[in-house]
């Protein structure tokens, strides 16, 4: 077994190997067998393998009698340092191959456990049989854990010469230098992604400040602080657009901004150590690719993220060393309250970030923002949006929606009002034909695959031709449907915005649209309806 592989062992796996050797020394066993490794896994508290073994009632207490029953010739017993048996070496090497096949950079206890299940020697077979271990279920459960973190290739070619030709062929298929980032985040500087992002209007000053902080030698990690909906994420997206268009200083040219989905990193991590392995892989990729800037929205959620059982290894503690040494650059975004509550309370983390306050835009700025993004909503909803509708959305949202902030709440009104136009559209007569065609295509593809599995290739070719024809028909029909839906349904007016506000606030539409002067002239009558016997006071008001 190559010694370089040992450098890829996780701390838990290294401790497992040391414990297995110590166990052999204590019992004066001349060799370390796979059974010693299994016993050590059962004792490695907090590891992924230990969690799985416990669920299958394979504990150190259960294995202890089997270890003590191991019989060695007297001439082999002694006080020399025990050696790994050929079976144990084979199991450890197979654990490395398991890690490679699942595209993991690290080799952990979960890889060793699967290896012990797939390559049992006669000692392990006796244990499994005697204790009625459901090996199928044990293997399935371990594979599920491995697959939950196998979306990205991690294991380097340290031991590639030991792999089969098939396994080496798999290696050539992997081209991405940042597979974990590719899976758990979104590249905001990607041309395709930028096409789906609304233009950024009126935030030039904040974007410039972002550039200045990122260009610093130290403390070059900005954090955007502002109320929800004021446009913190949009500012980062605006910077990404500038980078893509090469309208930034040379220090930021060719940089990339990746927005991390922390929820996706946490998702599916059932056992301790899984989140830590994922997040560390992301950090390693950032260290190896200095042109990438990490963006974490709601950055306060890194405090405690992934930590279990009182473990201090949450996302924040994994991130801190890289920030402290300047090995990675990060942009954060959160509210001022959350920043004060979570980030400022951690002095070591707070020192790494430079705050940028993002204020709510003025009415004029908010109107300009909506005018800048209205083309996207017109294209999506197939309606024209008038300037009066935009002004009404801003002014009415300020007056009647107090729990949200501009420009987000005004954009929400435009979106919902435009959606009312869309849902009133009668169903496209081509919808039923599209549904039937898609169903037919899916059935054809399933039949083709079934025939290939049965090695009935001539029949499969017939279905392949049918599949091609159906795809062509579907493409043509989708184009016709798109052209049919592209016709504008009308123009969005201030009355449509008022209707949406009326539904939300239960205030009559007529009162919402009435001029302020007219409302004030009617104030006396309105007060008299609710206040009795105070005519003089209401007149004074």
C-alpha positions as CSV (number, residue, x, y, z in Angstrom):
1,X,0.0,0.0,0.0
2,X,1.4,3.4,-1.0
3,X,2.4,5.6,1.9
4,X,0.9,8.6,0.1
5,X,-2.5,7.1,0.6
6,X,-2.2,7.5,4.3
7,X,-2.0,11.2,3.9
8,X,-5.6,11.1,2.6
9,X,-6.9,9.3,5.7
10,X,-9.3,11.4,7.8
11,X,-8.4,11.9,11.5
12,X,-11.1,9.3,12.4
13,X,-9.5,6.7,10.1
14,X,-6.0,7.4,11.3
15,X,-7.2,7.0,14.9
16,X,-8.9,3.7,13.9
17,X,-5.7,2.3,12.4
18,X,-3.6,3.3,15.5
19,X,-6.2,1.8,17.8
20,X,-6.2,-1.4,15.8
21,X,-2.4,-1.6,16.1
22,X,-2.5,-0.9,19.9
23,X,-5.2,-3.6,20.3
24,X,-2.9,-6.1,18.6
25,X,0.0,-5.0,20.8
26,X,-2.0,-5.3,24.0
27,X,-3.2,-8.8,23.1
28,X,0.3,-9.8,21.8
29,X,-1.1,-10.5,18.3
30,X,1.7,-10.5,15.7
31,X,-0.6,-9.2,12.9
32,X,-3.4,-6.7,12.5
33,X,-6.4,-8.5,10.9
34,X,-9.6,-7.1,9.4
35,X,-11.3,-8.1,12.6
36,X,-9.0,-5.7,14.5
37,X,-10.0,-2.9,12.1
38,X,-13.7,-3.7,12.6
39,X,-13.3,-3.7,16.4
40,X,-11.5,-0.3,16.2
41,X,-14.2,1.1,14.0
42,X,-16.8,0.1,16.6
43,X,-14.8,2.0,19.2
44,X,-14.2,5.1,17.1
45,X,-17.0,7.3,18.7
46,X,-18.2,10.1,16.5
47,X,-17.2,8.6,13.2
48,X,-19.6,7.8,10.3
49,X,-18.8,4.1,10.4
50,X,-19.4,3.9,14.2
51,X,-22.9,5.5,13.8
52,X,-23.8,2.9,11.1
53,X,-22.4,-0.1,13.1
54,X,-24.3,1.0,16.2
55,X,-27.5,0.9,14.2
56,X,-26.7,-2.7,13.3
57,X,-25.8,-3.6,16.9
58,X,-22.2,-4.3,16.0
59,X,-20.5,-2.8,19.1
60,X,-17.1,-3.2,20.8
61,X,-18.8,-5.4,23.4
62,X,-20.1,-7.7,20.8
63,X,-16.8,-8.0,19.0
64,X,-14.6,-8.4,22.1
65,X,-15.0,-12.1,22.6
66,X,-14.2,-12.8,18.9
67,X,-11.0,-10.8,19.2
68,X,-10.0,-12.7,22.4
69,X,-10.6,-16.0,20.7
70,X,-8.0,-15.4,18.0
71,X,-5.4,-18.1,18.3
72,X,-1.8,-17.6,17.3
73,X,1.1,-20.1,17.4
74,X,3.2,-19.4,20.5
75,X,6.4,-18.9,18.4
76,X,4.6,-16.0,16.6
77,X,3.5,-14.3,19.8
78,X,5.8,-11.6,21.2
79,X,6.4,-8.0,21.9
80,X,7.5,-6.9,18.4
81,X,5.4,-4.3,16.6
82,X,2.6,-6.1,14.8
83,X,2.4,-5.9,11.0
84,X,-0.6,-5.4,8.8
85,X,-1.8,-8.8,7.5
86,X,-2.2,-9.2,3.7
87,X,-5.9,-9.2,4.3
88,X,-5.8,-6.0,6.2
89,X,-3.7,-4.3,3.6
90,X,-6.1,-5.5,0.9
91,X,-9.0,-4.1,2.8
92,X,-7.3,-0.7,3.3
93,X,-6.4,-0.5,-0.4
94,X,-9.9,-1.4,-1.3
95,X,-11.1,1.4,0.9
96,X,-9.0,3.8,-1.1
97,X,-10.5,2.4,-4.3
98,X,-14.0,2.8,-2.8
99,X,-13.2,6.5,-2.1
100,X,-11.9,6.9,-5.7
101,X,-15.0,5.3,-7.2
102,X,-17.2,7.6,-5.2
103,X,-15.0,10.5,-6.2
104,X,-13.9,11.5,-2.7
105,X,-10.6,13.2,-1.9
106,X,-10.5,11.9,1.7
107,X,-10.5,8.3,2.8
108,X,-12.7,7.9,5.8
109,X,-14.2,5.3,8.2
110,X,-17.2,4.9,5.9
111,X,-15.0,3.7,3.0
112,X,-13.2,1.3,5.3
113,X,-16.5,-0.1,6.6
114,X,-17.8,-0.8,3.0
115,X,-14.5,-2.5,2.3
116,X,-14.9,-4.7,5.3
117,X,-18.3,-5.6,4.2
118,X,-17.3,-6.3,0.6
119,X,-14.0,-8.1,1.3
120,X,-14.6,-10.2,4.5
121,X,-12.0,-12.8,5.5
122,X,-13.0,-16.0,7.3
123,X,-12.9,-14.3,10.8
124,X,-15.4,-11.6,9.7
125,X,-17.6,-14.1,7.9
126,X,-17.9,-16.0,11.2
127,X,-18.9,-12.8,13.1
128,X,-21.4,-11.7,10.4
129,X,-23.0,-15.2,10.3
130,X,-23.1,-15.7,14.1
131,X,-24.6,-12.3,14.8
132,X,-27.0,-12.6,11.9
133,X,-25.8,-9.3,10.4
134,X,-27.9,-8.2,7.4
135,X,-25.0,-7.5,5.1
136,X,-27.2,-6.4,2.3
137,X,-28.8,-3.7,4.4
138,X,-25.5,-2.7,6.0
139,X,-23.9,-2.3,2.5
140,X,-26.9,-0.4,1.2
141,X,-26.9,2.0,4.1
142,X,-23.2,2.6,3.8
143,X,-23.5,3.2,0.0
144,X,-26.3,5.7,0.7
145,X,-24.0,7.7,2.9
146,X,-21.2,7.6,0.3
147,X,-23.5,8.6,-2.5
148,X,-24.8,11.6,-0.6
149,X,-21.3,13.1,-0.9
150,X,-20.2,11.5,-4.2
151,X,-21.5,14.3,-6.4
152,X,-18.0,15.7,-6.7
153,X,-14.7,14.1,-7.4
154,X,-12.1,14.5,-4.6
155,X,-9.6,11.8,-4.6
156,X,-6.4,12.7,-6.3
157,X,-4.3,10.3,-8.3
158,X,-1.9,9.4,-5.5
159,X,-2.6,5.8,-5.9
160,X,-3.7,5.8,-9.6
161,X,-1.1,3.2,-10.5
162,X,-2.7,0.7,-8.2
163,X,-6.1,1.0,-9.9
164,X,-7.5,-1.1,-12.8
165,X,-7.6,0.2,-16.3
166,X,-11.4,0.7,-16.0
167,X,-10.9,2.8,-12.9
168,X,-8.2,4.8,-14.6
169,X,-10.6,5.4,-17.5
170,X,-13.1,6.8,-15.2
171,X,-10.5,9.3,-14.0
172,X,-10.1,10.7,-17.5
173,X,-13.8,11.6,-17.6
174,X,-13.4,14.1,-14.8
175,X,-12.4,17.5,-16.1
176,X,-13.7,20.1,-13.5
177,X,-11.1,21.5,-11.1
178,X,-13.9,22.6,-8.8
179,X,-16.5,19.8,-8.7
180,X,-17.7,20.5,-5.2
181,X,-18.2,24.2,-5.9
182,X,-19.9,23.2,-9.2
183,X,-22.4,21.1,-7.3
184,X,-23.0,23.1,-4.2
185,X,-22.9,26.6,-5.6
186,X,-23.8,28.7,-8.7
187,X,-21.3,30.6,-10.8
188,X,-22.7,34.1,-11.0
189,X,-20.1,35.1,-13.6
190,X,-21.4,32.4,-16.0
191,X,-22.9,33.8,-19.2
192,X,-25.9,31.5,-19.0
193,X,-26.6,32.4,-15.4
194,X,-26.3,36.2,-16.1
195,X,-29.0,35.9,-18.7
196,X,-31.5,34.9,-16.0
197,X,-30.5,37.8,-13.6
198,X,-32.4,41.1,-13.5
199,X,-30.2,44.2,-14.3
200,X,-28.9,46.1,-11.3
201,X,-30.0,49.8,-11.3
202,X,-28.9,52.6,-8.9
203,X,-26.3,50.6,-6.9
204,X,-23.1,51.8,-8.5
205,X,-21.8,53.3,-5.3
206,X,-22.2,50.0,-3.4
207,X,-20.7,47.9,-6.2
208,X,-17.7,50.3,-6.3
209,X,-17.2,49.9,-2.5
210,X,-17.4,46.1,-3.0
211,X,-14.6,46.4,-5.6
212,X,-12.4,48.5,-3.3
213,X,-12.6,46.1,-0.4
214,X,-12.0,43.1,-2.6
215,X,-8.9,44.8,-3.9
216,X,-7.4,45.3,-0.5
217,X,-4.3,43.4,0.6
218,X,-5.8,42.4,4.0
219,X,-9.3,42.3,5.4
220,X,-10.6,42.0,1.9
221,X,-13.9,40.2,2.7
222,X,-16.9,42.5,2.4
223,X,-20.2,41.8,4.1
224,X,-23.3,43.6,2.9
225,X,-25.7,44.7,5.7
226,X,-29.2,45.8,5.0
227,X,-32.9,45.0,5.5
228,X,-34.4,42.1,3.6
229,X,-35.4,43.1,0.1
230,X,-33.2,46.2,-0.3
231,X,-31.0,44.5,-3.0
232,X,-27.9,43.0,-1.2
233,X,-27.8,39.9,-3.5
234,X,-28.4,42.1,-6.5
235,X,-25.3,44.1,-5.7
236,X,-23.2,41.0,-5.8
237,X,-24.9,40.0,-9.1
238,X,-24.1,43.4,-10.4
239,X,-20.4,42.9,-9.6
240,X,-20.5,39.5,-11.3
241,X,-21.9,41.2,-14.4
242,X,-19.1,43.8,-14.4
243,X,-16.5,41.1,-14.1
244,X,-18.1,39.2,-17.0
245,X,-18.1,42.4,-19.1
246,X,-14.5,43.2,-17.9
247,X,-15.5,46.5,-16.4
248,X,-13.4,46.1,-13.3
249,X,-9.9,46.8,-12.2
250,X,-7.1,44.4,-13.3
251,X,-7.0,42.9,-9.9
252,X,-10.5,41.5,-10.4
253,X,-10.3,40.6,-14.0
254,X,-10.9,36.9,-14.7
255,X,-12.3,36.4,-11.2
256,X,-15.4,34.3,-10.6
257,X,-18.1,34.6,-8.0
258,X,-19.7,31.5,-6.7
259,X,-22.9,31.7,-4.6
260,X,-22.9,28.9,-2.1
261,X,-26.1,27.0,-1.3
262,X,-25.4,26.2,2.4
263,X,-28.7,24.3,2.7
264,X,-27.6,22.0,-0.1
265,X,-24.3,21.3,1.6
266,X,-26.1,20.4,4.8
267,X,-28.9,18.4,3.0
268,X,-28.6,14.6,3.4
269,X,-25.8,14.7,6.0
270,X,-27.2,12.1,8.4
271,X,-24.0,11.3,10.3
272,X,-21.4,13.3,12.1
273,X,-18.5,14.2,9.8
274,X,-20.3,14.2,6.5
275,X,-20.9,18.0,6.5
276,X,-17.4,18.6,7.7
277,X,-16.0,16.6,4.8
278,X,-18.2,18.4,2.2
279,X,-17.4,21.9,3.5
280,X,-13.7,21.2,3.8
281,X,-13.6,20.0,0.2
282,X,-15.2,23.3,-0.8
283,X,-12.5,25.2,1.2
284,X,-9.7,23.1,-0.4
285,X,-11.1,23.9,-3.9
286,X,-11.1,27.6,-3.1
287,X,-7.5,27.5,-1.9
288,X,-6.5,25.8,-5.1
289,X,-8.4,28.3,-7.3
290,X,-7.5,31.8,-6.0
291,X,-9.5,33.3,-8.9
292,X,-12.8,32.3,-7.2
293,X,-14.6,34.5,-4.7
294,X,-17.2,32.8,-2.5
295,X,-20.5,34.5,-1.9
296,X,-22.6,33.4,1.1
297,X,-26.0,34.9,1.4
298,X,-27.5,35.0,4.9
299,X,-23.9,34.5,6.1
300,X,-25.0,34.4,9.8
301,X,-26.3,30.9,9.1
302,X,-22.7,29.6,9.0
303,X,-22.7,29.8,12.8
304,X,-23.6,26.4,13.9
305,X,-24.2,25.0,10.4
306,X,-23.3,21.4,10.3
307,X,-22.3,21.2,14.0
308,X,-23.8,18.1,15.8
309,X,-23.6,16.7,19.2
310,X,-21.9,19.8,20.7
311,X,-19.2,19.6,18.0
312,X,-17.3,22.9,17.5
313,X,-16.7,22.1,13.8
314,X,-19.4,24.1,12.2
315,X,-19.1,26.0,8.9
316,X,-17.8,29.1,10.6
317,X,-14.9,27.4,12.4
318,X,-14.0,25.6,9.1
319,X,-14.0,28.8,7.2
320,X,-12.1,31.0,9.7
321,X,-8.5,29.6,9.2
322,X,-8.7,30.2,5.4
323,X,-10.0,33.7,5.9
324,X,-7.4,34.4,8.6
325,X,-4.5,33.3,6.3
326,X,-5.9,35.1,3.3
327,X,-6.2,31.8,1.4
328,X,-9.8,32.5,0.4
329,X,-11.9,35.5,-0.3
330,X,-15.5,35.7,0.7
331,X,-18.5,38.1,0.3
332,X,-21.3,37.9,2.8
333,X,-24.8,39.3,3.1
334,X,-27.1,39.5,6.0
335,X,-29.2,41.9,8.0
336,X,-27.7,44.3,10.5
337,X,-29.5,42.6,13.4
338,X,-28.3,39.1,12.5
339,X,-24.8,40.5,12.0
340,X,-24.7,42.0,15.4
341,X,-26.3,38.9,17.0
342,X,-24.1,36.2,15.3
343,X,-21.0,37.6,13.6
344,X,-20.0,40.4,16.0
345,X,-20.3,38.0,19.0
346,X,-17.5,36.0,17.4
347,X,-14.5,38.4,17.5
348,X,-12.3,36.1,15.4
349,X,-14.8,35.9,12.6
350,X,-15.9,39.6,12.8
351,X,-12.3,40.8,12.3
352,X,-12.2,39.1,8.8
353,X,-15.1,41.1,7.4
354,X,-15.6,44.7,6.3
355,X,-19.2,45.9,6.6
356,X,-21.0,47.7,3.8
357,X,-24.3,49.3,4.8
358,X,-27.0,48.9,2.1
359,X,-29.8,51.5,2.6
360,X,-33.3,51.2,1.3
361,X,-33.6,53.2,-1.9
362,X,-35.6,56.4,-2.2
363,X,-38.9,56.5,-4.0
364,X,-37.1,58.0,-7.1
365,X,-34.4,55.3,-7.0
366,X,-37.0,52.5,-6.5
367,X,-38.9,53.8,-9.5
368,X,-35.8,53.7,-11.6
369,X,-35.0,50.2,-10.4
370,X,-38.5,49.0,-11.5
371,X,-38.1,50.7,-14.9
372,X,-34.8,48.9,-15.3
373,X,-36.2,45.4,-14.6
374,X,-39.7,45.8,-16.2
375,X,-38.6,44.3,-19.6
376,X,-37.9,41.0,-17.9
377,X,-41.4,40.9,-16.3
378,X,-43.0,42.0,-19.6
379,X,-41.4,39.2,-21.5
380,X,-42.3,36.6,-18.8
381,X,-45.9,37.6,-18.3
382,X,-46.5,38.8,-21.9
383,X,-47.9,42.2,-20.7
384,X,-46.8,45.8,-21.1
385,X,-46.1,47.6,-17.9
386,X,-46.9,51.3,-17.9
387,X,-44.9,54.0,-16.0
388,X,-48.1,54.8,-14.0
389,X,-48.2,51.2,-12.8
390,X,-44.6,51.4,-11.7
391,X,-45.1,54.6,-9.8
392,X,-48.3,53.2,-8.2
393,X,-46.4,50.1,-7.1
394,X,-43.7,52.1,-5.4
395,X,-45.9,54.7,-3.7
396,X,-48.7,52.3,-2.6
397,X,-46.2,49.7,-1.3
398,X,-44.6,52.4,0.8
399,X,-47.9,53.5,2.2
400,X,-49.7,50.2,2.8
401,X,-46.9,47.5,3.1
402,X,-44.9,48.3,6.2
403,X,-43.3,45.0,6.9
404,X,-41.2,44.8,3.7
405,X,-38.7,47.1,2.0
406,X,-38.1,48.7,-1.4
407,X,-37.5,47.8,-4.1
408,X,-38.5,44.2,-3.3
409,X,-42.1,44.9,-2.2
410,X,-42.8,47.1,-5.2
411,X,-41.4,44.4,-7.6
412,X,-43.7,41.9,-5.8
413,X,-46.7,44.0,-6.6
414,X,-45.7,44.3,-10.3
415,X,-45.1,40.6,-10.5
416,X,-48.4,39.6,-8.9
417,X,-50.5,42.2,-10.8
418,X,-48.9,40.9,-14.1
419,X,-49.6,37.3,-13.1
420,X,-53.3,38.2,-12.8
421,X,-53.3,39.0,-16.5
422,X,-51.5,35.7,-17.3
423,X,-53.9,33.5,-15.3
424,X,-56.9,35.1,-17.1
425,X,-55.5,33.9,-20.4
426,X,-57.5,30.9,-21.8
427,X,-55.6,27.6,-22.0
428,X,-53.5,27.3,-25.2
429,X,-55.3,24.7,-27.5
430,X,-51.8,23.3,-28.2
431,X,-51.3,22.3,-24.5
432,X,-53.2,19.0,-24.8
433,X,-51.3,18.1,-28.0
434,X,-48.0,18.9,-26.2
435,X,-48.9,16.7,-23.2
436,X,-49.8,13.7,-25.5
437,X,-46.6,14.1,-27.5
438,X,-44.4,14.2,-24.3
439,X,-46.2,11.2,-22.9
440,X,-45.7,9.3,-26.1
441,X,-42.0,10.2,-26.2
442,X,-41.4,9.1,-22.6
443,X,-43.1,5.7,-23.3
444,X,-41.0,5.3,-26.4
445,X,-37.7,6.0,-24.6
446,X,-38.7,3.5,-21.8
447,X,-39.4,0.8,-24.4
448,X,-36.1,1.4,-26.2
449,X,-34.1,1.1,-22.9
450,X,-36.0,-2.1,-22.0
451,X,-35.2,-3.6,-25.4
452,X,-31.5,-2.7,-25.1
453,X,-31.3,-4.4,-21.7
454,X,-32.8,-7.5,-23.2
455,X,-30.3,-7.2,-26.1
456,X,-33.0,-7.0,-28.7
457,X,-31.1,-4.4,-30.6
458,X,-32.9,-4.5,-34.0
459,X,-36.2,-3.7,-32.3
460,X,-34.5,-1.0,-30.2
461,X,-33.3,0.7,-33.4
462,X,-36.9,1.0,-34.6
463,X,-37.8,2.7,-31.3
464,X,-34.8,4.9,-31.6
465,X,-36.0,6.2,-35.0
466,X,-39.4,6.7,-33.5
467,X,-37.9,8.7,-30.6
468,X,-36.0,10.9,-33.1
469,X,-39.2,11.6,-35.0
470,X,-41.2,12.4,-31.9
471,X,-38.5,14.8,-30.6
472,X,-38.6,16.7,-33.9
473,X,-42.4,17.0,-33.7
474,X,-42.2,18.1,-30.1
475,X,-39.7,20.8,-30.9
476,X,-41.8,22.2,-33.8
477,X,-45.0,22.1,-31.6
478,X,-43.2,23.9,-28.7
479,X,-42.1,26.7,-31.1
480,X,-45.7,27.1,-32.3
481,X,-46.9,27.2,-28.7
482,X,-44.2,29.8,-27.7
483,X,-45.2,32.0,-30.7
484,X,-48.9,31.8,-29.7
485,X,-48.2,32.8,-26.1
486,X,-45.8,35.6,-27.1
487,X,-48.8,37.9,-28.0
488,X,-49.2,40.6,-25.3
489,X,-52.3,40.4,-23.2
490,X,-52.6,44.1,-22.5
491,X,-51.0,46.9,-20.5
492,X,-50.6,47.0,-16.7
493,X,-52.1,50.1,-15.2
494,X,-52.2,51.7,-11.8
495,X,-55.7,50.3,-11.2
496,X,-54.2,46.8,-11.5
497,X,-51.7,47.5,-8.8
498,X,-54.4,49.0,-6.6
499,X,-56.4,45.9,-7.0
500,X,-53.6,43.7,-5.7
501,X,-53.0,46.0,-2.8
502,X,-56.7,46.0,-2.0
503,X,-56.7,42.2,-1.8
504,X,-53.7,42.3,0.6
505,X,-54.8,45.2,2.9
506,X,-58.7,44.9,2.5
507,X,-58.7,48.7,1.7
508,X,-61.2,49.6,-1.1
509,X,-59.6,50.2,-4.5
510,X,-61.3,53.6,-4.9
511,X,-59.7,54.9,-1.7
512,X,-56.3,53.7,-2.8
513,X,-56.5,55.6,-6.0
514,X,-58.2,58.7,-4.7
515,X,-55.9,61.8,-4.8
516,X,-54.5,62.8,-1.4
517,X,-56.2,66.2,-1.6
518,X,-59.6,64.5,-2.1
519,X,-59.0,62.1,0.7
520,X,-58.2,65.1,3.1
521,X,-61.4,66.9,2.0
522,X,-63.4,63.8,2.9
523,X,-61.6,63.3,6.2
524,X,-64.3,65.2,8.3
525,X,-67.1,62.9,7.1
526,X,-65.0,59.8,7.6
527,X,-64.1,60.8,11.2
528,X,-67.8,61.6,12.0
529,X,-68.7,58.1,10.9
530,X,-66.5,56.7,13.7
531,X,-66.5,59.5,16.3
532,X,-69.9,60.5,17.8
533,X,-70.6,63.9,19.4
534,X,-67.3,65.5,18.6
535,X,-68.3,67.7,15.5
536,X,-66.2,70.7,16.7
537,X,-63.1,68.5,17.2
538,X,-63.4,66.7,13.9
539,X,-63.9,70.0,12.1
540,X,-60.7,71.4,13.7
541,X,-58.8,68.3,12.5
